[in-house]
Amino acid sequence: QVQLVESGGGLVPAGGSLTLSCTASGIILTSKPVVWYRQAPGNQREWVAAITSGGATNYADSVKDRFDISRDNAKNEVYLHIYGVRPEDPATYYCTTPKPRGLGDYWGQGTQVTVSS
């Protein structure tokens, strides 16, 4: 059974940094494409960063130059590094990876990021 678990969220001061982790079981996550989304209360879900199976990365314009996605093959984890946290960054952050045969995506339960002024 495939399971994704996000962690690393919490309260961070504006301008601070944090790293979110996506840990997988039942799948070699670091050989799959992974996408990070976020959703703030009352807002639509927003794609923020992605990494392909080959390691290429892509970022939403709203987070480019502040977010960095990376992975650790040995730990089977994918990370989202957030630098210079802004007031628009608080949200629940989710990692996803595609299911086989186009049957949708696996999702984690999310990890919440809040910002203190």
KACORLIN-V997548 format. One record per residue. SS is DSSP state (helix for helix, strand for strand, loop for the rest). PSI is psi in degrees with one decimal (NA if undefined). D_CENTER is the distance of its C-alpha to the mean C-alpha in Angstrom with 2 decimals. Layout:
SS PSI D_CENTER
SS PSI D_CENTER
//
This chain:
loop 131.6 20.64
loop 135.4 17.00
strand 134.1 14.63
strand 136.0 10.91
strand 119.8 10.39
strand 148.6 7.68
strand 171.0 9.49
loop -8.5 10.24
loop 171.3 10.43
strand -163.6 13.92
strand 126.4 16.46
strand 140.7 16.35
strand 149.7 19.18
loop 133.6 19.06
loop -8.8 18.81
loop -174.3 17.20
loop 155.7 14.20
strand 163.8 11.70
strand 126.1 9.21
strand 142.8 6.49
strand 146.4 7.12
strand 110.8 6.81
strand 136.7 10.54
strand 148.1 12.54
strand 147.1 16.19
loop 6.0 18.52
loop 146.3 16.78
loop 89.1 16.36
helix -36.0 12.66
helix -2.4 13.20
helix 5.6 15.79
loop 157.4 13.81
loop 141.3 11.80
strand 137.0 8.10
strand 136.6 6.39
strand 132.7 3.40
strand 164.8 5.98
strand 154.0 7.66
strand 121.5 11.21
loop 153.5 13.89
loop 130.3 17.17
loop -3.5 19.47
loop 160.1 17.13
loop 155.8 15.90
loop 140.0 12.41
strand 129.2 11.02
strand 135.4 9.15
strand -36.0 7.70
strand 152.1 6.94
strand 152.3 8.09
strand 133.4 10.00
loop 171.4 13.21
loop -28.4 15.11
loop -6.2 17.27
loop -0.7 14.77
loop 143.3 15.01
strand 155.7 12.25
strand 148.3 12.18
strand 148.6 11.09
loop 147.8 12.25
loop -31.8 15.44
loop -17.5 14.53
loop -2.3 12.10
loop 141.2 13.80
loop -3.4 15.37
loop -24.9 13.28
strand 146.5 9.72
strand 129.3 9.62
strand 135.4 7.65
strand 174.7 9.82
strand 158.0 10.93
strand 106.2 13.86
loop -37.3 16.10
loop -34.7 18.34
loop -7.3 15.89
loop 44.8 14.08
strand 150.3 10.70
strand 142.2 7.72
strand 152.0 6.49
strand 110.6 5.07
strand 128.3 8.54
strand 123.7 9.78
loop 146.9 13.51
loop 56.2 16.20
loop 135.0 14.65
loop 164.6 16.46
loop -23.0 17.81
loop -2.4 15.76
loop -21.3 12.39
loop 129.0 13.02
strand 172.9 11.22
strand 128.3 9.55
strand 134.6 5.79
strand 144.6 5.29
strand 147.2 4.51
strand 155.8 7.81
strand 147.8 10.56
strand 145.7 14.07
loop 160.7 16.98
helix 154.7 20.18
helix 28.4 22.76
helix 27.2 20.69
loop 37.4 20.58
loop -156.7 17.35
strand 151.2 13.89
strand 139.4 12.79
strand 147.3 10.50
loop -177.7 9.68
loop -11.2 11.37
loop 155.3 8.70
strand 136.2 8.94
strand 134.8 10.92
strand 127.2 11.28
strand 154.0 14.86
strand 131.4 16.89
strand 139.7 20.46
loop NA 23.00
//
